[in-house]
Amino acid sequence: MPDTSHLIDAIRDLLLDCGLFDQLPPAEVLTAAGYFSLNRIAEGSTIFREGDAGTFMCILASGAVSIRKTNVNGEELEVANLRRGRAFGEMAVLDGERRSASCVAISDSQLLTLGKDALDKMLQENPRTAAQMIRAIAVGMSKRLRMADGQLVNQL
């Protein structure tokens, strides 16, 4: 069996660099790293489509992605352009609903992915780490929602 400790260390470093898990102790981030995988995505590749089952979430380690929604006329519109350190796809993983948007790589990218099955496994094997990860993800989502609320109010 190949030595995976170097990969886990690299994933830990990427998790620490993204800023989402700054409040977690380094040992917890190292534990969580064992549940993530690292994937390379080519520019132009669709990562997931609006309406798909939410089986994984991502953290952008490098590159850029476009988040897109389909309007009432069937046109796909970009609603966000995400760069290094941003998490996406987490809503569907946490709430079990279908994807609320599509995601396309707009440059060659490297993604840290956490599958719903891996999150469930982490909850069983390391519930403290999983709870801290979920809390950090929820705080990140809450910050984005507050920003969106502020933008909506400014448009009224």
Short mmCIF file of the C-alpha atoms (twelve columns), coordinates in Angstrom:
data_MODEL
# 
_entry.id   MODEL 
# 
loop_
_atom_site.group_PDB 
_atom_site.id 
_atom_site.type_symbol 
_atom_site.label_atom_id 
_atom_site.label_alt_id 
_atom_site.label_comp_id 
_atom_site.label_asym_id 
_atom_site.label_seq_id 
_atom_site.Cartn_x 
_atom_site.Cartn_y 
_atom_site.Cartn_z 
_atom_site.pdbx_PDB_model_num 
ATOM 1   C CA . MET A 1   0.000   0.000  0.000   1 
ATOM 2   C CA . PRO A 2   1.467   3.410  -0.955  1 
ATOM 3   C CA . ASP A 3   2.433   5.918  1.732   1 
ATOM 4   C CA . THR A 4   -0.340  8.500  1.867   1 
ATOM 5   C CA . SER A 5   1.160   10.633 4.645   1 
ATOM 6   C CA . HIS A 6   2.713   13.094 2.162   1 
ATOM 7   C CA . LEU A 7   -0.627  13.557 0.402   1 
ATOM 8   C CA . ILE A 8   -2.457  14.039 3.717   1 
ATOM 9   C CA . ASP A 9   0.169   16.597 4.798   1 
ATOM 10  C CA . ALA A 10  -0.279  18.442 1.487   1 
ATOM 11  C CA . ILE A 11  -4.069  18.435 1.902   1 
ATOM 12  C CA . ARG A 12  -3.689  19.680 5.493   1 
ATOM 13  C CA . ASP A 13  -1.507  22.550 4.275   1 
ATOM 14  C CA . LEU A 14  -4.061  23.463 1.604   1 
ATOM 15  C CA . LEU A 15  -6.876  23.358 4.182   1 
ATOM 16  C CA . LEU A 16  -4.882  25.635 6.473   1 
ATOM 17  C CA . ASP A 17  -4.116  28.014 3.583   1 
ATOM 18  C CA . CYS A 18  -7.762  28.442 2.567   1 
ATOM 19  C CA . GLY A 19  -8.655  30.323 5.758   1 
ATOM 20  C CA . LEU A 20  -11.960 28.534 6.281   1 
ATOM 21  C CA . PHE A 21  -10.601 26.419 9.113   1 
ATOM 22  C CA . ASP A 22  -8.466  29.004 10.916  1 
ATOM 23  C CA . GLN A 23  -10.316 28.386 14.192  1 
ATOM 24  C CA . LEU A 24  -9.569  24.649 14.191  1 
ATOM 25  C CA . PRO A 25  -6.539  23.298 16.043  1 
ATOM 26  C CA . PRO A 26  -3.854  22.031 13.601  1 
ATOM 27  C CA . ALA A 27  -4.294  18.448 14.852  1 
ATOM 28  C CA . GLU A 28  -8.004  18.561 13.934  1 
ATOM 29  C CA . VAL A 29  -7.171  19.901 10.452  1 
ATOM 30  C CA . LEU A 30  -4.698  17.048 10.003  1 
ATOM 31  C CA . THR A 31  -7.395  14.539 11.013  1 
ATOM 32  C CA . ALA A 32  -9.900  16.134 8.616   1 
ATOM 33  C CA . ALA A 33  -7.341  16.083 5.781   1 
ATOM 34  C CA . GLY A 34  -7.542  12.298 5.708   1 
ATOM 35  C CA . TYR A 35  -11.160 12.524 4.543   1 
ATOM 36  C CA . PHE A 36  -10.531 14.937 1.654   1 
ATOM 37  C CA . SER A 37  -9.220  14.109 -1.801  1 
ATOM 38  C CA . LEU A 38  -7.243  16.309 -4.175  1 
ATOM 39  C CA . ASN A 39  -8.410  16.567 -7.791  1 
ATOM 40  C CA . ARG A 40  -7.163  18.402 -10.867 1 
ATOM 41  C CA . ILE A 41  -9.829  19.879 -13.117 1 
ATOM 42  C CA . ALA A 42  -9.180  21.170 -16.643 1 
ATOM 43  C CA . GLU A 43  -10.376 24.578 -17.781 1 
ATOM 44  C CA . GLY A 44  -13.882 24.333 -19.207 1 
ATOM 45  C CA . SER A 45  -14.814 21.211 -17.241 1 
ATOM 46  C CA . THR A 46  -18.194 21.114 -15.534 1 
ATOM 47  C CA . ILE A 47  -17.753 20.223 -11.880 1 
ATOM 48  C CA . PHE A 48  -21.490 19.846 -11.243 1 
ATOM 49  C CA . ARG A 49  -24.787 21.001 -12.726 1 
ATOM 50  C CA . GLU A 50  -27.762 22.760 -11.205 1 
ATOM 51  C CA . GLY A 51  -30.225 20.069 -10.110 1 
ATOM 52  C CA . ASP A 52  -27.576 17.334 -9.623  1 
ATOM 53  C CA . ALA A 53  -27.510 15.379 -6.377  1 
ATOM 54  C CA . GLY A 54  -25.103 16.992 -3.934  1 
ATOM 55  C CA . THR A 55  -22.653 14.187 -3.239  1 
ATOM 56  C CA . PHE A 56  -19.537 16.296 -2.559  1 
ATOM 57  C CA . MET A 57  -18.309 19.771 -1.676  1 
ATOM 58  C CA . CYS A 58  -15.121 21.485 -2.823  1 
ATOM 59  C CA . ILE A 59  -12.516 23.930 -1.652  1 
ATOM 60  C CA . LEU A 60  -10.637 25.668 -4.428  1 
ATOM 61  C CA . ALA A 61  -6.922  25.061 -3.798  1 
ATOM 62  C CA . SER A 62  -5.854  26.816 -7.012  1 
ATOM 63  C CA . GLY A 63  -7.451  28.163 -10.157 1 
ATOM 64  C CA . ALA A 64  -10.893 29.693 -10.586 1 
ATOM 65  C CA . VAL A 65  -14.474 28.497 -11.046 1 
ATOM 66  C CA . SER A 66  -17.697 30.094 -12.222 1 
ATOM 67  C CA . ILE A 67  -20.953 29.558 -10.324 1 
ATOM 68  C CA . ARG A 68  -23.920 29.750 -12.705 1 
ATOM 69  C CA . LYS A 69  -27.712 29.720 -12.353 1 
ATOM 70  C CA . THR A 70  -30.367 29.260 -15.002 1 
ATOM 71  C CA . ASN A 71  -32.908 32.097 -15.175 1 
ATOM 72  C CA . VAL A 72  -36.607 31.839 -16.090 1 
ATOM 73  C CA . ASN A 73  -35.713 32.204 -19.779 1 
ATOM 74  C CA . GLY A 74  -33.416 29.173 -19.623 1 
ATOM 75  C CA . GLU A 75  -30.247 31.295 -19.888 1 
ATOM 76  C CA . GLU A 76  -27.278 30.356 -17.732 1 
ATOM 77  C CA . LEU A 77  -25.955 33.429 -15.895 1 
ATOM 78  C CA . GLU A 78  -22.785 33.742 -13.834 1 
ATOM 79  C CA . VAL A 79  -23.608 34.651 -10.245 1 
ATOM 80  C CA . ALA A 80  -20.103 34.325 -8.799  1 
ATOM 81  C CA . ASN A 81  -16.505 33.879 -9.833  1 
ATOM 82  C CA . LEU A 82  -14.553 32.056 -7.128  1 
ATOM 83  C CA . ARG A 83  -10.820 31.966 -6.579  1 
ATOM 84  C CA . ARG A 84  -8.381  30.157 -4.308  1 
ATOM 85  C CA . GLY A 85  -9.577  29.352 -0.802  1 
ATOM 86  C CA . ARG A 86  -13.321 29.470 -1.460  1 
ATOM 87  C CA . ALA A 87  -15.611 26.601 -0.575  1 
ATOM 88  C CA . PHE A 88  -18.529 25.690 -2.826  1 
ATOM 89  C CA . GLY A 89  -21.082 22.929 -3.138  1 
ATOM 90  C CA . GLU A 90  -21.385 22.666 0.619   1 
ATOM 91  C CA . MET A 91  -25.108 23.505 0.821   1 
ATOM 92  C CA . ALA A 92  -26.175 20.360 -1.037  1 
ATOM 93  C CA . VAL A 93  -23.826 18.177 1.020   1 
ATOM 94  C CA . LEU A 94  -25.143 19.548 4.308   1 
ATOM 95  C CA . ASP A 95  -28.875 19.744 3.550   1 
ATOM 96  C CA . GLY A 96  -29.252 16.804 1.143   1 
ATOM 97  C CA . GLU A 97  -31.035 18.948 -1.455  1 
ATOM 98  C CA . ARG A 98  -30.149 19.104 -5.143  1 
ATOM 99  C CA . ARG A 99  -27.497 21.522 -6.427  1 
ATOM 100 C CA . SER A 100 -28.792 25.102 -6.489  1 
ATOM 101 C CA . ALA A 101 -26.324 26.154 -9.208  1 
ATOM 102 C CA . SER A 102 -23.839 24.826 -11.750 1 
ATOM 103 C CA . CYS A 103 -20.080 25.107 -11.414 1 
ATOM 104 C CA . VAL A 104 -17.546 25.250 -14.256 1 
ATOM 105 C CA . ALA A 105 -13.746 25.528 -14.059 1 
ATOM 106 C CA . ILE A 106 -12.691 28.744 -15.809 1 
ATOM 107 C CA . SER A 107 -9.008  27.859 -15.498 1 
ATOM 108 C CA . ASP A 108 -7.080  24.700 -14.773 1 
ATOM 109 C CA . SER A 109 -7.868  24.159 -11.109 1 
ATOM 110 C CA . GLN A 110 -7.016  22.022 -8.134  1 
ATOM 111 C CA . LEU A 111 -9.899  21.087 -5.838  1 
ATOM 112 C CA . LEU A 112 -10.033 19.622 -2.378  1 
ATOM 113 C CA . THR A 113 -13.192 17.527 -2.325  1 
ATOM 114 C CA . LEU A 114 -15.110 16.105 0.591   1 
ATOM 115 C CA . GLY A 115 -17.752 13.556 -0.339  1 
ATOM 116 C CA . LYS A 116 -20.959 13.210 1.634   1 
ATOM 117 C CA . ASP A 117 -19.947 9.619  2.374   1 
ATOM 118 C CA . ALA A 118 -16.546 10.805 3.671   1 
ATOM 119 C CA . LEU A 119 -18.258 13.429 5.849   1 
ATOM 120 C CA . ASP A 120 -20.590 10.737 7.236   1 
ATOM 121 C CA . LYS A 121 -17.561 8.524  7.913   1 
ATOM 122 C CA . MET A 122 -15.810 11.417 9.679   1 
ATOM 123 C CA . LEU A 123 -18.932 11.941 11.819  1 
ATOM 124 C CA . GLN A 124 -18.733 8.279  12.880  1 
ATOM 125 C CA . GLU A 125 -14.973 8.025  13.384  1 
ATOM 126 C CA . ASN A 126 -14.044 11.548 14.518  1 
ATOM 127 C CA . PRO A 127 -17.224 13.336 15.609  1 
ATOM 128 C CA . ARG A 128 -15.373 16.242 17.270  1 
ATOM 129 C CA . THR A 129 -13.383 16.983 14.110  1 
ATOM 130 C CA . ALA A 130 -16.486 16.632 11.941  1 
ATOM 131 C CA . ALA A 131 -18.483 18.975 14.185  1 
ATOM 132 C CA . GLN A 132 -15.730 21.586 14.038  1 
ATOM 133 C CA . MET A 133 -15.499 21.266 10.239  1 
ATOM 134 C CA . ILE A 134 -19.272 21.574 9.827   1 
ATOM 135 C CA . ARG A 135 -19.329 24.602 12.133  1 
ATOM 136 C CA . ALA A 136 -16.549 26.292 10.130  1 
ATOM 137 C CA . ILE A 137 -18.421 25.594 6.878   1 
ATOM 138 C CA . ALA A 138 -21.669 26.944 8.391   1 
ATOM 139 C CA . VAL A 139 -19.907 30.122 9.549   1 
ATOM 140 C CA . GLY A 140 -18.522 30.619 6.027   1 
ATOM 141 C CA . MET A 141 -21.991 30.146 4.521   1 
ATOM 142 C CA . SER A 142 -23.474 32.546 7.078   1 
ATOM 143 C CA . LYS A 143 -20.942 35.244 6.153   1 
ATOM 144 C CA . ARG A 144 -21.810 34.861 2.467   1 
ATOM 145 C CA . LEU A 145 -25.543 35.056 3.216   1 
ATOM 146 C CA . ARG A 146 -25.055 38.233 5.247   1 
ATOM 147 C CA . MET A 147 -23.086 39.785 2.383   1 
ATOM 148 C CA . ALA A 148 -25.810 38.808 -0.095  1 
ATOM 149 C CA . ASP A 149 -28.459 40.304 2.205   1 
ATOM 150 C CA . GLY A 150 -26.482 43.554 2.291   1 
ATOM 151 C CA . GLN A 151 -26.223 43.606 -1.492  1 
ATOM 152 C CA . LEU A 152 -29.971 43.026 -1.859  1 
ATOM 153 C CA . VAL A 153 -30.789 45.867 0.521   1 
ATOM 154 C CA . ASN A 154 -28.498 48.215 -1.410  1 
ATOM 155 C CA . GLN A 155 -30.356 47.351 -4.640  1 
ATOM 156 C CA . LEU A 156 -33.768 48.246 -3.194  1 
# 
